[in-house]
Amino acid sequence: MSGGLAIAILAAGGATRFGGGKLDAELLGKPLGRHALDAALALGIPKIVVGRPIPFSRATPWRWAKRSC
């Protein structure tokens, strides 16, 4: 297999059972979506793919995915 390992964060659901807005719901001071992204980044795998709904209408558009280098 070429290309190595990648991580997929699946975040394309509508969170209807949760009541909507799951990615932006806070846990321990940061959004749940950010927790998932931080866990993936901590593994040191260079390729991370995030699946999201289109159009992205219920949560704030990926504010938690922005990171400073």
N, C-alpha and C positions, 0 to 999 in steps of 0.2 A: 504494500500500500504506500503510495507516495503522498507527500503533503503533511504527514504527521498527524498528530492528535488535535482535535478541536473541541470546544465546549459549546453546547447549544443551550441557551436560556429561553425556554418557551413561555412567552408572555402574551399570547395572542387571544386569550379568552376574554369574555366580557365581564368576568367576576360577578355574575348575576347571583350566585348562591352567597357570595360574600356581601352583596349589596352595592357593588360597583366600586371603582376607584382603588382596587387592591394595590396597585403599584405605588400609589402615593400615600397609602395608609402607613402611619408611623409606628415603629416598634423600636424601643430603646433609643429614641431620638433621631432616627433616620427612616426614610421610606423603605418599605419591603423590597421594592425593586432594586434599591441600592444595596441592600443586604445580599441579594442574589449576585449582583455584579461584583461586589467586593469579594465574596467567597470564590467566585470564578477567577478573578484577578490574582488572588492569593496563591492559587495553584501554579502560577507561572507558565501556564500554557499560552502561547502567543496568539492563538486564533480563537476568538470568542464571537459567536453569532447569536444575535438576539432576534427571536421571532416576535413580531408585534402585529396588532390588528391594523387594518387599513380600511377606512380612515381611522386615525387614532383620535377618538373624540371624548372619552370619558375622563382620562387622567391628564395631568399637565404633561405636555409632550417631552418626555424623557429628560426632565431636568435633573434627575438623579443619575443619569448615565454620563453626564459631562464630568470629566475628571481633569485635573491639572497635572501636568507632567513635570 
